[in-house]
Amino acid sequence: MREFDLIVIGSGSGLDVAVAAANYGKKVAVVERGPLGGTCLNKGCIPSKMLIHSADVMETIKSSSDFGIEVNGYSVDFPSIVKRVTDEVDGESKQIEDSLRASENPVLFKSDCKFVGRKELQVDNGTITAEKILIAAGSRPKIPEIDGLSSTPFITSDEALRMRVQPKSMVILGGGYIAAEMAHFFGSLGTKIAIVQRKKYLVPGEDEEVSQEFTSAFGKKYDLYTEYEPMSVIHEGGVFSVKIKNVGGKEVVLSASALLVAAGRVPNSDTLDLEKTGVRTDQRGYIITDDYLETSMPGIFALGDIVGRYPFKHSANLEAEYALQNILMPDQKVPVDYSAMPHAIFSSPQIAGVGKTEQDLRHEGIDYMVSKWRYQDSGMGQAIRDNTGFVKLLLNKKDLSILGCHIMGTDASIMIHEVVVAMKCGNASVFNILNAVHVHPALPEVIKRAASNIRFEEHSHEHIHEEGSGEEAEMGDDTKEHSK
């Protein structure tokens, strides 16, 4: 049995901890069964966003006539788009693996692993042990139990990002962020898309108004079947037939050349034989940790998707910083600060959010105010002709601190960062935005306009939210901006 000071399971954000601990003089082992770099690099955020940029370019081409530019003739080289991305991703993963194999510390074990004791792991070439273990083994696509599905060549996001032949049509099961991003990628490049969603709106985890507006916008591009349940799947002659049924009992059969299952993700905890340790999981399989990322077994920590707090790479990176501190300095442990954790969906339109949603605030009984501004009521919003985008701020009614912000529209993933900084600065006051000078007519003015709309509420058309205590200032009415 080989002994180490620290064993890290997973080579995503956990690898940051492993390398840093090795630099501090600890003897470290890294166990990874798949490509080095974790889900984000190989099957998640990096390849998906690289592919999605091609879709964004295509949308620019298609909308060029709105700006007086006629594009006559274009073609999509789908294999080239995918090859560019996979070559870059695979090359970077190989560089990480080559670097680890060339180093004496950390030591790479390229294999599956299972616990065979409280702090003992079985790997391909023996057993390893350490006083400290970090579990960062991630998650995988969830496969729902649907009659006939398992016997068909359906794909998940793992395979979708590496397809070399563009499908002519695709049915997507699921309506979350993965479904939205994949629909944008394939649909913008010409694949006919149908989305089947159990709930009333797409991306239901977002602020309710964003979900509703996004569903409306997506419904103008793709065939949406909301409040439908998939019943069965048949694959014959290269065609998928998907039977679905809505809440009223109506049945529809959808046909397509590809079927993408985007029904969420599940943690990989069930692959590790955690029952051999004292590590507890919740009913969904997520590893339970305390505020310091330590599990129910002292000395064993966990982070990232397998913990299930936030399914974002930037959240896992944040947790890695705290995990390193708490593993190396157990007498000076620091609780993870998740405040103002942002996220984004790289669909079209883009979505971004931070903090509480309006439904959160109603549920928690917090007295809040709502202020919004539409992109089209700003100089740059008019220039880029974004007629659906908006910024929604949620403020504490007592002190005007920012409780949340939700954006749908162009560059939402960039725009949200101003609000993140404002929320992390001291008292999180909306005046952190109002007191900053914004370039005119740059797009972030929409955020300032939303903030000023609450500041000058006596000049706007207010009304009390019918569903809660939120007092709302309408999007750009009496104070509508004009180019100056």
N, C-alpha and C positions, 0 to 999 in steps of 0.2 A: 504493500500500500504506500502510495506517495503522499507526502504531507506538504501542505502549503499553509501560508498565513491567511490567504483569501482565495476562494473559488468564485468566479463569476460565471453564471449560466446565461448565455446570450451575448451577442456581439454588436448590439445596437448601442443604446445609451450606456448600457453596462460596460461596454468596452472603455468608455471614458474613465470610469471608476477603476477598472483594471490597470490601465496604463498609468494613471496618476498614482495609484497605490504602489505600483512597481517603482516608480520614480522616488517614492518615499522610502524605498528600501524593503518593501514587503515582498515575499515570495508569492507570486500570483499565478493561478491557472485560469484559463478561459475555455469554456466548453461551448461549442457551437456546432450544431448538426447541419445547418444550411450555409448558404453563401455568407461570407463575412460582411458586416455592416448592418445586419438586422433588416426588419421589415421595411423601414422607411427608405433605405437606399435601394433595396432589391425588388420590393413588391408594393411599395406604398407611395409616400409623398413625393420622392424625387422623380421616379419614372413617370408617375401620373401627371405631375405638373409640367414636365418636359413635353409629354405628348399633348397635353391640353393646350400648350402654347400654339401648336399647329392649328388646333381648332379655333383659337382666338384669332389667328391670322386669317383663317378662312372666313370668319364672321366679318372681319374688317373688309375683306375683298367683296363679300356679298352686299355689304352696306355702302360701298363706295359711291354708288349713284346718288345717295342722300347728300353727298358733299360735292356733287358736280363732276365726279370722275367715273367714266364708264370703262369697265374692264371687259374686254372681249376675248373670251376663251381662257380657260385654265383647266388644269387636271390635277388629280390627287395621286401621288406616288406613295400609297399606303405602306408598302414594304420598306421604302426608304425612310419614312417617318419613324417606324418602329425600330429599324436597324440602327439608326442614329442614336436612339435612346438606349437600347439594350447594349450596344457596344460601349457607350460611356459608362453605364451602370456596372456592367460586368467587368470592365477594365478597372474601375475604382475598387470594386469588391476584391478583385485579384491582387491589387496593390496592397490592400489591408492584410490579406492573408499572407502574401509573400513577406511583408514586413514582420508579421507576428512569427512566422516560421523561422525567420532569420534571427530573431531575438532569443536570448536565453531566459528573459523574464519580461513580460508574462510568457507562460508556456501554453501553447494552443493544443487543445484536444478536439479534433474535428470528428465528432461522433455524437450519437444520442447519449443521454444519461438518465439514470434513475437513482433515486435514493434507496440505499440498502441498509441504512442506519440513520441515526439522528443527524449526523454530520458527515456521512459517508456516501459517496456517489460511485456508481458503477459506470465506467466508460468502456469504449471498445477494447482498450489495451490495459485494463485492470481497474483497480479501485483507488480513488483519491479522497483525501479528507482535509479539512481545514477548520480552525476554530471559528472563522467568519466566512459566511457564504452569502452571496448576493444573487437573488433569483430575478433575472430580467429576460425571461423566456418568451415574452410577447403573447400574441394572439393569432388566430387564424379565422378564415371566413366561416360563418355559421351556415350549415346546410339544413334547411327545414325539412320536416317529414311530409313529403307530398307524394301521393300515389304515382309511381312510375318514374319519378325524378332520378333516382339513383342508377337506373339502367340506361340513362341517356348521356350523351357527351356534352352536358351543360358545362358552362365555365363560371368561374368566380373572377374577382378582380385580379387574382394572381395570374391567371391565364390571359385575361383580357388585355393586360398591359404588354403581352408578348405575341399577340396574334400577328401573323404575317400576311393574312388575306382579310381584306375588309368585308364583313358580312353585308349583304344587301338589306337585311332587315334583322331586327333584334327585339326580343321581349326581355324586359328587365323586371325581375321580381324584387320589390323593395323600393322604398321611397326616401331613403336617408341620403347622407352626403355622398356616399360612394355611388349610389344610383344616379344622383344628380350630376356628378362629375363625369361618370362614364357616358351618360346620355348626351352630355355636351360634347365630349370628344368624338364619339362615333356619329352622333346626329349631325353635328356641324360639318363633318366630312362627307355626309351623304347617305349614311345608313338610316333606314326608316325605323323609328323608335316607338315602342309601346311600353308604358310603365304601369305595372300593377302594384297598387299600394293599399294595404289593409285599412289605413286611417284616412280621414277625410282630406287631409292636406299632406303635401310633400314636406320633407325636412321638419317633422313635427317637434323636434327638440329645440327648434329656434323660437324666438319670440313669436307669439301667435299671429301678429300682424305681418311679420316677415314671411311666415309659412303661407299665409293666405295670398299675399301679393306674389310670392314666388310661384305658387301653384298656378295662379292665373297667368303669369308670364310664360311658364313652361308649357301650359296648356295650349298656347298659341303656336308652339313649335312641334310638339309631340302629342301622340295619342295617350291620354291619361285615363286610367281606370282606377279611380280612388274609391275606397270602401269596397274593394273587391278582394276576395280570398282565392288563391290558387287551389284548385281541387285535384287536378291530375295533369300529367305530362306524357306525351307520346312522341317518339322520334322515328319517322319513317321516310325513306328516300331523301335524306338530307334536310328534312323539314320538321321543325318542332310544332306540335299542336298542344297548346296550353289551355285547359278548360278552367275558367274562373267563374266565381259566383259572387254577386253583390249582396248587401244586407237585406235587400228585398226579395232575394231568391232568384233573380235573373241570372241566367247562365250565358256566357259568351265563350267562344273558342277563338284564340289568337294563334296565327300561324307566322313563323319566322324562320330564317335560316340559322339564327343563333339565339341561345337562351343564356342570359347572364343572371346568376343568383347573387343578389346584393342585399341579403337579409340580416346584416349585422355581422358581428365577430364574437368569438368565444375565446376565453383565455386558455393557454396551453398548460395550465396547472395539472390537468388530468393525465399528462404524459410523463409526470415526474415521480409518481408513487409517493406523494406527500404524506400518505398515511404512515410511512416508515419514520417520519419525523414528528415533531409536535406542531407543525405548521398548519394552521386552520384556514379554511376557505369559507366563503359565504355560499348561499344556495345556488348562485350562478357560476361558482367555481373561481371567483376572484380571490386572490390571497388577501387575507385580512392583515393590515399593519396598523401600528399606532402612529402618532403624529411624527415620529422620527423614522418611519419606514421600517421599523423592526417588527418581525412577525411574532406569533405567540411562542416561538422557540427562540430564546435569547441567543444572539449571535447570528441569526439568519435574518437577512433583510430582503426586501423586494421593491421593485419600482417598475414603472411603465404600464403597458397595456395589461399585464397580468395582475396588476393591482386594481385597475378599473376606475380610478378617480377621474382622470381626463385622458381620452384616447388620442393625445397629440404628441408628436415628437418633441415639440418645445417643452411640453410638460415633463416628459421623461428626462430631457436634458436638465431641466431645473431640479428634478428629483435626484439626478445623478450627483449634482453638486452637494446636496444635503447628505446623500448616502455616504459619500466619501468622508465628509466631516464626521458623521455619526459612527461610521465603522472604525475609522482610525483614532478617534478621540471620544471614547465612550463616556468619559467623565465630563465632556463638554458638548453634549448632544444639543442640536438645534432643531426645533420643529419646522417642517416645511411650510413656507409662506406661499399659498396658492392664490393670494389676492390678485384681482384684476387679470385673471387668466384669459387671454383672448383665443379666438379660433376663427377660421375662415373656410369657406367652401368655394372652390375654384370652378364654379359653374358659370353659366351665362344666363341671367345676371349673377355676378358674384355676391356672396353673403359674408358678413363678418359680424362678430358680436363679442361683448365682454360684459361680465357682471350679470346681474339679475335680469330675467325677462319680466314682462308685465304680468304674466300669469303667476310667476314666482311671488311677486310683490303682493298680489291679491291674496294668494294662499297664505302668506306670512302675516297679512294684516298690516302691512307697512303703509303709512300715509305718504303717497308719492304724487309727483307731477310728471306729465308727459309733454315733451316738446319735439316737434318734427320740422323738417325742411326738405323739400324736394330738390333734386339735382336741377331740374329744368327751371327752377326759380333762382338760379345763380348764373353768373356770366359764363363760366366754363361748362356748366351743365347744358346751357343753350348751345355752346360751340360744338360740343360732342354729341348733341342731340340724344341725351339720355333722358327719355321721357317717363321712365318708370322708377328710377332710383330715388332713394330717400334715406335720410339719417333720422333716427329716433333716439332721443335722450330720455332717460328715466332718472328723475331727481328726487332726493329726499325733500319733502315739503317744508321741513323745519329749518334746515340749514343749507339747502341747495347743493348738497354734496351729490356727486354722480353715483347712482346706484347701478346703472347699466347703460349700454349703448348698443344699438343694433342698426346695421347698415345693409342695404341692398342696392347694388349698382356698380358702376365702373370703379375699378380699383378699390373696392371695399376692403380687401385684404391689406392694402396700404393705408387707407384712410383711418382704420380703426386704431392705429398706433398712437395717434395724437391723444385719443381718449384714454388709452392704456396709461400713457405717461401722466396725464392729468389725474387719473384715479390713484396712481401710486405716489403722487406728490403730496405729502402732508395730509391735509384734511379732505382731499379729493374734491375740492370745491369746483363748481362749474366756472368760477372766475379764473381758474387756471387756464381755461380756454379763452374766455372773454377778454382777458387782459393781454393775451398774446396778439401781436400784429401778424395778420395773415396776408400773404401775397395775393394781390388782385390781378386777374380773376382766376387764380388757381382753384382747383377742385376742393381743397380743404376748407374753403370759405363756407361750404355747405354745412360743415360741422359748427363753425362759429355762428352761422345764421340760425341753426337749430338752438344753440345755446342762448343767443340774444332773443329768440322768440319767447323764451320763458322769462327772460329778464324784463321784457317789455310787454308782459302779458295783458296789461290794461288796454293795450291797443289791438289785441287779437280777439278772435271769436272763440271764447272759451266755452266749454261745457263739461258737465260732470259725466264721467264714464258711466254708462248704464250698468256695466257689470262689476264695478268696483269703486274704490275711493280715489282713483287716479284723476287728477284734474288735467285737462288736455289743452294745449295751445296748438291750433291747426297749422298745417304746413303752409307756410308762405302766403299770407293773405294780405292784410293791411300793410305789412312791412315788406312786401315783395321787393327783392333787389332788382335793379336794372343796371346794365353796364354803365360805368361812369367814365 
